């Protein structure tokens, strides 16, 4: 099946890569963040070079990575993400060409 890969930065546990299957994008991404998804810019968290280097360690090459978080994470008092401390809950990094 066709799809695309994302890198998941959970609050606890190891960073991992996951394949999102075509036709199942929204429910798969909602499952990963634990609720409604909200796109966020990551350039304030890491310099573009550092984020690119981090993602390349997972075999991912993204020209314009973006993050997806739980839209209601602050309302649910989710814990801060240790990899992206400005955000709470799991952060999913996706190539912006896959997010429309």
HUWODA-V671380 format. One record per helix or strand. SS is the DSSP state (helix for helix, strand for strand). FROM is the first residue (numbers start at 1). LEN is the number of residues. If there is no record, write none. Layout:
# HUWODA-V671380
ss;from;len
SS;FROM;LEN
SS;FROM;LEN
This chain:
# HUWODA-V671380
ss;from;len
strand;3;7
strand;16;6
helix;25;9
strand;37;4
helix;48;9
strand;65;6
strand;80;1
strand;88;1
strand;91;5
helix;96;3
